[in-house]
Amino acid sequence: MSLRIMSLKRVNTVLVAAFVLFILWFGTEFVVSPEVAAEGFGLPRPPAGDGGGFLVVKGIRDIVLALVLAVLLVTGHRRALGWVLLVEAFAAYGDMATVLAHHGSVPVAFLVHGLTATAMAATGLLVLRETREARGARGGAVAPSPAPRTQAATPAA
C-alpha cells in the first residue's frame, strides 16, 4: 500500500472516530438531559407537555448512528463505512431542514447541522476514494485464474 493511501486512511480514520465520539456525546446528551440538549439543537422552544420523549428518541437515534459507524470502523469494513457515512449525512441534513421548517435558529441549522452533514458526506467520499485507490494499488479486481492445464496425450508406441 502506498504512503499516500496510508496517510489518507489515517486521516479518514481520525475523522470517522471524531464523528463517532461527537455523535455519541450529542446523542447521550439528549438521553440524559433532553431539555438542555434541546436548547443547542436550534428549535425555538422545546416540546411542551410530554413531548420531551421525542428528544430521547432523537438521542437514541444518534447513539445508534454512531455505533453503526464505530462497528464498521473497528471491523475494517472501509467501503461500507464510506457508504454509511454518505447515508447518515441525510440524518443531519434532515435535522437542518427540521430546524429551518420550524422557524428555529438559522445559524444553528446551517453551522451545526448543515456543516456536520456536509463534513460527514465529504468524509464518506474520502473513505470511498481511499478504498478505490487501495484496490487500484493492489491491481484492481482479482484476475480470473487461468484455465486448468491438461496433460497432452502421449502417443502409444
Buried (B, 14 or more C-beta within 10 A) or exposed (E): EEEEBEEBBEEBBEBBBEBBEBBBEBBBBBBEEBEEBBEEBBBEEBBEEEEBEBBBEBBBBBBEBBBBBBBBBEEEBBBBBBBBBBBBBEBBBEBBBBBBEEEBBEEBBBEBBBEBBBBBBBBBBBBBBBBBBBEEEEEEEEEEEEEEEEEEEEEEE
